Amino acid sequence: MNEVYSHAKYLSGYGMKWCYDCKSFYYDCFCGYNACMCSQYGSLDVDQHERHPDVSAMTCPNYEQKDGSRWFEEKEN
């Protein structure tokens, strides 16, 4: 398993949240690029500097974890 994913699994045990696991998160594909998007706040990608999917979920009042595997668990398979 990649070191990033093992760290994510460890951090999730201490309450770490990521936008990738939120019901509001989705990818918007444009010209072969998957932009990280939030249905509540819009872009989470390189075109802005306020939000990032690796850290924004920790302070988001609208975070709601989706059902099923977390993003790092999906990468294990």
Number of C-alpha atoms within 10 A of each C-alpha: 8 9 8 9 16 14 11 17 16 11 12 14 9 8 9 14 24 22 26 21 21 20 16 18 24 19 14 14 11 8 6 7 9 12 15 19 21 19 10 11 12 13 22 22 16 11 8 9 9 10 17 17 20 13 13 16 21 14 9 14 8 12 19 15 17 13 9 9 10 18 16 18 13 10 11 10 6
